[in-house]
Amino acid sequence: MKTKGNARGRLGALDLGTTGVRFVLFDETAHEVASAYQELPLACPRPGWVEQHPERMVEGALAVLRAALKSAGLRPQDLLGIGITNQRETVVAWDRKSGTPLAPAIVWQDRRTAARCRKLAEQGLGPRVREVTGLPLDPYFSATKLEWLLRNVPGLREGARAGEVCFGTVDSWLLYKLGGVHATDPSNASRTMLFDLRRLAWSEELLELFALPRGALPEVRPSFSLFGTTKPGLLGAEVPLAGVLGDQQAALLGQGCISPGQGKVTWGTGAFLLVHTGDRPVESGQGLISTVAYSAPGGASYALEGSAFVAGAAVQFLRDLGLISSSAESEALAASLSGNEGVYFVPALTGLGAPHWDPYARGAILGLTRGTTRAHLARAALEAIAYQTHDLVRAAEADFPHRLPELRVDGGAARNEFLCQFQADILGVPVVRPQVLETTALGAALAAGVSLGLWQFSDIPSLVRRERTFQPHMSPSEREQLLAGWHRAVERARGWAEGAR
C-alpha cells in the first residue's frame, strides 16, 4: 500500500484485472495519492479452462477501495467519483433480481470453446464476423463463452429468455453490484464478438447466430459518461460512477495516446499493444483486431490491437515451478548472461494470440543443453515478452501507415530494466516508461475526471509524465539473428495440441 498526502476531493480508479484488483486515488493533477491491491484467485478445473468467482471480484473491489481510503485518511464522501477499468472478454451471468452469480466467470484466457470457433470458421462465418465486429473467430472473445453458458448451465437459457438473467463483461458486473445499473461501454462491448463496430450497437445478426437474448445484455453507454452512483448504504455515501474503459483502452488513455499513430504496450498477465487509428476502424491484414479505443457522446475513436496471451505470466510460470524465487529475480538472472545462447521460450500456455490466433499452440522451451541454467530460462521468458511485442508492433505498422517513433510501455513487467532495454534493442526504437506504471488505473481516473468535468479531454497528454527513455543499441545483424531464432521456435509450438482434440 502506498500513500502520499492527505488532501480532500480525490478521484478513485477501480482496476479489476485477471490476477488482482487495485484501487488507486489520484489528485487533481493526476498524481497518485494512495493505492491498495489484493490478489484474485483463478481456477483451472480442466485443461484449457480458466474461471473466477464473481463474488470474490466484488468483495476484493470493496476491500481495496476501503483500504486505499483508510490509507489516505479519506471517507467515501470525499471522492469526486470512481472510474472503472477491467479485464475485458471475461463474462459473468447473474440473476437480475438477486444479483447472485449463476455460474463461475469464464475468463478471457479460457479456451473451452476452441472447437466451436473452429466449426463456425469451417462454416465460412469468419469473414462476416470480422466485418461486423473487427474480431476473428476465437474463444478469446465473449460470444462463444456466453453461448457455452446457455448450453451448459441448467435453466439459464429459459431464465434469459424470460428476462430474469443478466449477462455482462466484468465492468457490467461491477456496475450492477456497485450501482444497480446494467450497462457497459463500447470499449468493452467491442470485445464480445457481438458488437457492430461501426454502428456502435449490438448486432442482431450475431445475437441470432449465437442464440443470445438481447434483453440479457447491458445497455451500451459512452465511455466518458456518468453511469450512476454507488448504492445507498454500500459505502455510506453515494459516489458517482463515471468513466468506464476496458483495461487496455484505459492504458492507452493513461499513456496519453489520444492521436492517430501513437501506441503503447501493457505488460501484465499478457502483452497488449494498442495503436490509435483515429475516428474510424482499420481493417487488419496482419492478424490484429480493430477495437473501440473509447467513446464520448459525440462519437468514438478506434485502435488496432494485438494481444499476446502470456507475457508477465511466463515469468510467474517459472516462479510457480520453483525455478526462480520471485518475478524480480528474473532481471538479475537474465542480466548475468551475455546472450541467450540459443535458448527460446514460446509461452503459448493458453494458445497463441495475435498475429497467429492458434488456440492449439502450446508452450515450448527450445535450445536446451547440459549447460542450460535457470538464468537461461529466466532470460528466455523475458526475451519472449519482447519478441511477442516486436511481432505485434510490426503487424500494426503493416496495417496502419505510421511507423511508431517510440513505444510506450507500462504494467508491472515494465519495472524490469533488462526487459525495457531488450525491447528497445529488438525493435530498434526508443522505449518510454512513464512515472505511473499502473496506467490502466490512471486511464480510468482520467476518464472519470473528463466525464465529471474536472479536466478537458485535451488536458490528458499534459497529465501523463515520463520517467525514463531506453535507447536501442543492438546491431541490425544481431537483431535479425535473434528474431530468426524466435520465429523458428514459434513454428515448433504452433498446432501442437491439434492432434489431441
VOBAMI-51772 format. One line per 2 residues: number of its first residue (from 1); their letters; for each residue x, y, z of C-alpha. Coordinates in pm, whole numbers, plus 50000, padded with zeros to 5 digits. Layout:
N
NUM	A	X:Y:Z  ...
***
This chain:
501
1	MK	50000:50000:50000  50127:50345:49907
3	TK	50024:50681:50045  50115:51042:49981
5	GN	49935:51347:50110  49601:51380:50282
7	AR	49406:51637:50079  49034:51616:50009
9	GR	48845:51569:49685  49005:51274:49508
11	LG	48925:51061:49207  48923:50686:49253
13	AL	49010:50426:48992  48891:50068:49036
15	DL	49110:49838:48827  48991:49477:48828
17	GT	49239:49266:48637  49290:48896:48586
19	TG	49510:48816:48883  49422:49102:49117
21	VR	49215:49411:49190  49355:49754:49267
23	FV	49204:50082:49383  49407:50397:49326
25	LF	49337:50751:49443  49454:51042:49230
27	DE	49456:51417:49297  49355:51698:49060
29	TA	49696:51687:48889  49668:51309:48827
31	HE	49932:51228:49087  49879:50909:49283
33	VA	49774:50970:49643  49714:50617:49774
35	SA	49654:50265:49648  49566:49920:49770
37	YQ	49586:49583:49596  49452:49233:49652
39	EL	49514:48916:49455  49224:48733:49292
41	PL	49235:48353:49262  49196:48174:48930
43	AC	49065:47820:48892  49154:47580:48611
45	PR	48911:47289:48660  49003:47127:48328
47	PG	49283:47172:48075  49218:47492:47884
49	WV	48950:47614:48127  49006:47931:48333
51	EQ	48744:48053:48579  48696:48305:48860
53	HP	48435:48351:49134  48233:48666:49052
55	ER	48151:48747:49415  48521:48747:49505
57	MV	48573:49015:49241  48322:49240:49417
59	EG	48448:49157:49765  48803:49233:49656
61	AL	48699:49558:49490  48528:49685:49803
63	AV	48817:49572:50022  49082:49762:49827
65	LR	48857:50068:49793  48816:50087:50170
67	AA	49184:50014:50233  49301:50292:50000
69	LK	49060:50542:50157  49179:50447:50504
71	SA	49541:50481:50399  49474:50833:50266
73	GL	49264:50933:50566  48961:50989:50344
75	RP	48593:50900:50360  48380:50782:50067
77	QD	48208:51123:50054  48549:51278:49980
79	LL	48555:51101:49644  48461:51310:49341
81	GI	48391:50990:49152  48510:50641:49068
83	GI	48627:50527:48724  48619:50158:48635
85	TN	48860:49958:48423  48861:49583:48390
87	QR	48974:49261:48229  48761:49254:47918
89	ET	48638:48939:47745  48565:48760:48074
91	VV	48190:48700:48113  47952:48673:48408
93	AW	47589:48558:48424  47375:48659:48720
95	DR	47018:48672:48846  46864:49009:48761
97	KS	46662:49031:49083  46900:48898:49346
99	GT	47234:48977:49180  47352:48622:49251
101	PL	47603:48475:49003  47461:48176:48816
103	AP	47796:48024:48717  48167:48090:48758
105	AI	48301:48373:48545  48464:48238:48228
107	VW	48795:48422:48199  48931:48565:47875
109	QD	49214:48309:47877  48966:48019:47869
111	RR	48987:47800:47557  48691:47564:47610
113	TA	48512:47694:47301  48803:47644:47060
115	AR	48626:47359:46881  48308:47567:46847
117	CR	48504:47853:46691  48671:47613:46453
119	KL	48333:47476:46347  48199:47825:46283
121	AE	48509:47903:46078  48461:47586:45873
123	QG	48107:47707:45800  48260:48016:45641
125	LG	48139:48263:45906  48478:48409:45996
127	PR	48486:48688:45733  48137:48811:45824
129	VR	48212:48813:46197  48530:49012:46134
131	EV	48348:49251:45901  48088:49336:46166
133	TG	48297:49324:46483  48660:49373:46377
135	LP	48742:49044:46554  48846:48698:46437
137	LD	48653:48390:46540  48839:48292:46855
139	PY	48749:48159:47202  48929:48461:47347
141	FS	48616:48672:47291  48290:48662:47484
143	AT	48024:48538:47241  48106:48167:47244
145	KL	48162:48181:47621  47807:48312:47668
147	EW	47675:48056:47421  47851:47782:47620
149	LL	47688:47902:47944  47344:47896:47783
151	RN	47402:47542:47661  47555:47401:47978
153	VP	47407:47576:48285  47068:47421:48368
155	GL	46780:47668:48342  46997:47955:48218
157	RE	46851:47971:47867  46495:47973:47997
159	GA	46578:48240:48255  46750:48456:47994
161	RA	46451:48435:47761  46220:48530:48049
163	GE	46427:48839:48128  46546:48701:48461
165	VC	46917:48679:48372  47182:48942:48309
167	FG	47494:48882:48102  47794:49109:48101
169	TV	48165:49159:48099  48337:49246:48427
171	DS	48260:49618:48402  47889:49536:48374
173	WL	47909:49304:48673  48079:49572:48885
175	LY	47836:49844:48774  47544:49619:48865
177	KL	47678:49524:49206  47806:49870:49297
179	GG	47544:50088:49133  47249:49869:49040
181	VH	47278:49954:48670  47311:49701:48385
183	AT	47538:49888:48145  47868:49874:47961
185	DP	48073:50096:47729  48183:50044:47367
187	SN	48545:49960:47458  48418:49654:47645
189	AS	48124:49577:47417  48359:49571:47118
191	RT	48538:49274:47277  48235:49046:47287
193	ML	48216:48946:46917  47855:49067:46934
195	FD	47903:49440:46875  47879:49625:46544
197	LR	48199:49827:46536  48066:50097:46303
199	RL	47709:50128:46429  47826:50115:46793
201	AW	47535:49887:46880  47468:49520:46945
203	SE	47446:49321:46620  47109:49149:46586
205	EL	47264:48922:46325  47527:48791:46567
207	LE	47288:48770:46860  47081:48539:46641
209	LF	47386:48338:46537  47478:48266:46900
211	AL	47113:48244:47019  47166:48517:47279
213	PR	46861:48710:47403  46908:49085:47350
215	GA	46735:49164:47679  47005:48983:47878
217	LP	47280:49213:47751  47368:49551:47906
219	EV	47285:49896:47771  47583:50046:47588
221	RP	47672:50398:47703  47962:50628:47607
223	SF	48291:50558:47788  48305:50919:47905
225	SL	47974:50945:48084  47809:50923:48424
227	FG	47688:50566:48475  47519:50622:48810
229	TT	47615:50630:49176  47705:50366:49429
231	KP	47405:50209:49602  47282:50380:49918
233	GL	47436:50209:50217  47714:50034:50023
235	LG	47984:50286:50113  47800:50527:50339
237	AE	47782:50784:50057  47650:50782:49701
239	VP	47965:50822:49493  47942:50889:49117
241	LA	48045:50601:48890  48185:50789:48591
243	GV	48410:50671:48310  48432:50304:48209
245	LG	48701:50152:47987  48840:49808:47918
247	DQ	49181:49776:48075  49391:49807:47761
249	QA	49195:50103:47629  49235:50262:47972
251	AL	49611:50209:47948  49613:50373:47603
253	LG	49443:50677:47756  49668:50662:48062
255	QG	49971:50682:47833  49832:50998:47674
257	CI	49786:50829:47335  49495:51032:47202
259	SP	49627:51098:46848  49648:50863:46547
261	GQ	49979:50678:46522  50054:50676:46894
263	GK	50088:50337:47059  50159:50157:47382
265	VT	50209:49806:47512  50095:49691:47854
267	WG	50292:49406:48005  50072:49234:48257
269	TG	49947:48878:48250  49960:48915:47872
271	AF	50110:49174:47638  49864:49411:47477
273	LL	49963:49654:47204  49720:49928:47104
275	VH	49781:50183:46829  49539:50475:46796
277	TG	49387:50487:46444  49157:50788:46470
279	DR	48783:50814:46417  48738:50504:46201
281	PV	48832:50137:46237  49121:49999:46033
283	ES	49079:49652:45887  49383:49439:45966
285	GQ	49551:49213:45718  49811:49105:45973
287	GL	49609:48917:46232  49540:49217:46453
289	IS	49194:49331:46557  49006:49657:46531
291	TV	48852:49780:46852  48691:50086:47005
293	AY	48951:50284:47198  48696:50499:47380
295	SA	48378:50690:47309  48224:51022:47406
297	PG	47867:51138:47345  47984:51281:47010
299	GA	48142:50965:46868  48417:50707:46905
301	SY	48790:50669:46849  48938:50338:46736
303	AL	49256:50136:46774  49438:49841:46626
305	EG	49519:49584:46891  49746:49287:46915
307	SA	49728:49056:47214  49985:48804:47334
309	FV	49807:48592:47593  50109:48517:47813
311	AG	50375:48777:47891  50439:48851:48258
313	AA	50261:48523:48330  50558:48343:48170
315	VQ	50782:48467:48449  50516:48372:48706
317	FL	50508:48027:48547  50881:47983:48613
319	RD	50833:48111:48967  50550:47866:49032
321	LG	50771:47582:48908  51032:47685:49165
323	LI	51292:47783:48904  51307:48140:49031
325	SS	51212:48273:49372  51030:48585:49252
327	SA	50948:48782:48940  51202:49044:49047
329	ES	51482:48784:49046  51437:48729:48673
331	EA	51605:49062:48592  51930:48980:48772
333	LA	51939:48627:48632  51881:48748:48275
335	AS	52145:49020:48305  52401:48767:48434
337	LS	52429:48624:48083  52582:48796:47782
339	GN	52329:48636:47548  52054:48375:47530
341	EG	52289:48105:47392  52014:47978:47164
343	VY	51752:47915:47435  51398:48029:47348
345	FV	51074:48005:47545  50750:48024:47347
347	PA	50494:48091:47624  50189:47958:47440
349	LT	50046:47829:47767  49691:47924:47661
351	GL	49747:47915:47286  49881:48196:47070
353	GA	49701:48524:47016  49786:48782:46750
355	PH	49912:48759:46487  49878:48377:46484
357	WD	49541:48307:46652  49627:47945:46722
359	PY	49433:47801:47019  49612:47468:46968
361	AR	49963:47606:47014  50132:47506:47338
363	GA	50429:47632:47535  50774:47518:47431
365	IL	51131:47569:47551  51388:47502:47282
367	GL	51766:47504:47257  51831:47329:47590
369	TR	52175:47175:47652  52355:47031:47953
371	GT	52488:47379:48013  52144:47540:48037
373	TR	52073:47702:48374  51776:47873:48533
375	AH	51934:48202:48423  51884:48096:48062
377	LA	51520:48018:48131  51464:48349:48308
379	RA	51624:48536:48019  51423:48336:47765
381	AL	51099:48427:47944  51180:48800:47942
383	EA	51302:48792:47584  50977:48617:47485
385	IA	50780:48917:47608  50989:49147:47388
387	YQ	50977:48916:47084  50598:48891:47102
389	TH	50572:49268:47138  50803:49314:46839
391	DL	50579:49095:46622  50271:49291:46729
393	VR	50434:49627:46653  50549:49518:46308
395	AA	50200:49386:46229  50042:49717:46335
397	EA	50287:49912:46123  50197:49700:45821
399	DF	49825:49771:45874  49849:50140:45960
401	PH	50092:50354:45757  50262:50509:46057
403	RL	50591:50368:46185  50592:50408:46560
405	PE	50859:50662:46652  50866:50520:47005
407	LR	50691:50256:47211  50534:50350:47542
409	VD	50539:50064:47794  50353:50007:48119
411	GG	50232:49735:48351  50417:49551:48623
413	AA	50683:49400:48395  50785:49749:48276
415	RN	50975:49783:48606  51221:49530:48464
417	EF	51521:49724:48330  51651:49428:48129
419	LC	51317:49384:47953  51280:49754:47866
421	QF	51632:49772:47722  51597:49446:47530
423	QA	51266:49569:47388  51431:49889:47262
425	DI	51712:49682:47112  51493:49426:46937
427	LG	51257:49695:46799  51523:49948:46713
429	VP	51320:50240:46854  51317:50415:47193
431	VV	51106:50262:47469  50941:50515:47701
433	RP	50845:50427:48057  50602:50656:48244
435	QV	50612:50761:48607  50282:50581:48669
437	LE	50322:50219:48560  49966:50130:48657
439	TT	49836:50325:48360  49513:50125:48346
441	AL	49415:50284:48676  49536:50625:48561
443	GA	49331:50592:48242  49019:50509:48442
445	AL	49080:50813:48663  49131:51035:48358
447	AA	48806:50904:48207  48626:50976:48534
449	GV	48774:51325:48554  48676:51408:48197
451	SL	48327:51263:48250  48276:51479:48559
453	GL	48424:51795:48411  48738:51807:48625
455	WQ	48954:51803:48310  48908:51863:47940
457	FS	48990:51575:47706  49272:51785:47558
459	DI	49434:51806:47904  49516:51435:47908
461	PS	49866:51436:47747  49987:51701:47990
463	LV	49874:51487:48284  50093:51192:48176
465	RR	50459:51209:48287  50764:51021:48154
467	ER	51011:50855:48387  51280:50712:48154
469	TF	51357:50651:47787  51556:50342:47681
471	QP	51756:50391:47361  51833:50098:47125
473	HM	52196:49980:47099  52180:49640:46926
475	SP	52327:49596:46579  52090:49509:46294
477	SE	52266:49178:46231  52231:49062:46592
479	RE	51867:49170:46592  51792:48972:46277
481	QL	51967:48662:46412  51773:48667:46738
483	LA	51441:48723:46563  51508:48439:46319
485	GW	51562:48203:46612  51244:48322:46780
487	HR	51032:48270:46468  51171:47919:46424
489	AV	51075:47841:46783  50721:47975:46732
491	ER	50672:47744:46434  50764:47445:46654
493	AR	50495:47540:46909  50211:47606:46666
495	GW	49933:47348:46633  50090:47117:46895
497	AE	49762:47017:47064  49556:46994:46746
499	GA	49601:46620:46718  49475:46572:47072
501	R	49129:46720:47006
***
